[in-house]
Amino acid sequence: MPLGPIVQLDADFNNRTPGEALGEGGAALGEPVDLSVLDGEIVENTPDENYLLVTNNSGSTNGSNLRWQLIGNAEITSGVARFSFDFTPGALDRYSMGIRESGASAFRFLDVTFLPSGTFSASDDAGAIGVANNTYSPNVNMHVVMSFDMDAGTSAMTVNGNTVFSGRAHGIVGRGVGRLLTGYSSGHGAQPFKLDNIKVTHVVPLPLVLDADFDTQTVGQPIGLGGAAFGEPSSASPGLTTEVLDAGMGNRILQLNASVGGGAKALRWQFLDNIEITTGTIAFDLDVGFGVVDSYQLNVREAGSSASSFTNLYFLSNGNLYLTDAAGVAAIPPASYSANQFYRVRLIYDMDNGTYTAMLNDLVLVENRPHGVSTGRGIGTILTGFQSITAFGGPMWVDALQVGSSDADGIASEIAFLVEPTSGLANIALTPSLEVGVLNVFDQLVSDGSIVGVEILSGPTGATLSGAIEPTVGGVARFDALAVDLPGTYRLRALAGDLAIDSTTDLVVEMDPDVLFQNGFD
């Protein structure tokens, strides 16, 4: 299932004034809650790019740390917690890093100790940890990532993308992670160090806006084009054929083949109700495989068209990978693929910051890269298929395609009549009051303050409505003053932005008896 990060601490120091001293304002201010005996100064690296210089001028050689808490002093007990930061040692010295529970230091989820020998070791409550890639050099930056799978009770660590350890059972139950320690261990030489880009995220499952695993599809048949509601693409390029295959062990996959020549060919997969998402986190997970080394592509676009190039991941005919987006060509580490092997592709978008991370299996291709899309559009499509230069036309295999979104529940995707009057009198408010709900793709009410209007779909010529515009409250627009001015049989239509729905219920309106009496008397 796609996972998305909730940021619990973010301190990059770029909004601070160079020369400013670090305070103890906590995560809300991008600061630790306790400096201990250490000092922190904001230093400009390049214009608009700062880092934190940490020094120990106390004269003591006892261990001491900056203590960083999460927003609201949160403690992460489920999902995956990810601590990442840039650490640059000023010399070979006894530095230390650690992960603890919130508000205290009784549970050692992880301790990392640097030694004057130029190596570092790791331990936790379960004891010493076997490590690899554990050397360091003065004034050489180390991008440190510490991950904790709280459900599995395990931890992992990488430095500059190299695995130090993984799958470590830390042995702690009943508590979560909530504190980062950065500083010195006992016997240190008080050599300074730099910190930057401190970020803690809580990775949680995201609600799905696309779920296509093909296990309910019929083997030997092409995939339908019913859209996300059916776990199917919404369209297919001419010259592209599909077939559902039995991969064994109850698993079914989708095979794609393309005719050679005539341009690129792809399946277009859109989200539920064809929504387009502009905020929050969007995560794509899918398995892809190839029957031959050829020219394939995965493209992420806006809903309904392909003008906004959020990501283009190419599997080239030479067996290598190539990645581009609206910002240009991305520099990625060496990455290759082979025939008759499946690969897990993950694309995670931070729509609020305009960045994304791309992974092939465990290899990070890009991390927090600006995608460069400036059209104002959001994401609503993934394309799976072939480049125009395909030599063989596949086959390409797709499986377990899922897309999750943190903000889809706040997007209005349809409206519905909740309560409808069926009869009434002309020029008198209809009862019961008409109610229209604004719903998301999960059929939940959206409390976004949408304005809903009602108009006449069919009815007597010249009839008009009054009281026909209302805001939603809790996702529901209630029309207490809605009235029509002429007797007759009506059908109504409700509208909210680009959304509309036509009623299938007849509304029969009669003349007010008091008016009839008055007319007869006159």
Secondary structure by P-SEA (a helix, b strand, c coil): cbbbbbbccccccccccccccccccccccccccccccbbbbbbbccccbbbbbbbbcccccccccccccccccccccccbbbbbbbbbbccccccccccccccccccccbbbbbccccbbbbbcccccccccccccccccccbbbbbbccccccbbbbccccccccccccccccccccbbbbccccccccccccccbbbbbbbbbccccccccccccccccccccccccccccccccccbbbbbbbccccbbbbbbbbcccccbbbbbbbccccccccccbbbbbbbbbbccccccbbbbbcccccccccbbbbbcccccccccccccccccccccccccbbbbbbbbbccccccbbbbccccccccccccccccccccccccccccccccccccbbbcbbbbbbccccccccccccccccccccccccccccbbbbbbcccccccccbbbbbbbbccccccccccccbbbbcccccccccccccccccbbbbbbcccccccccbbbbbbccaaaaaaaaac
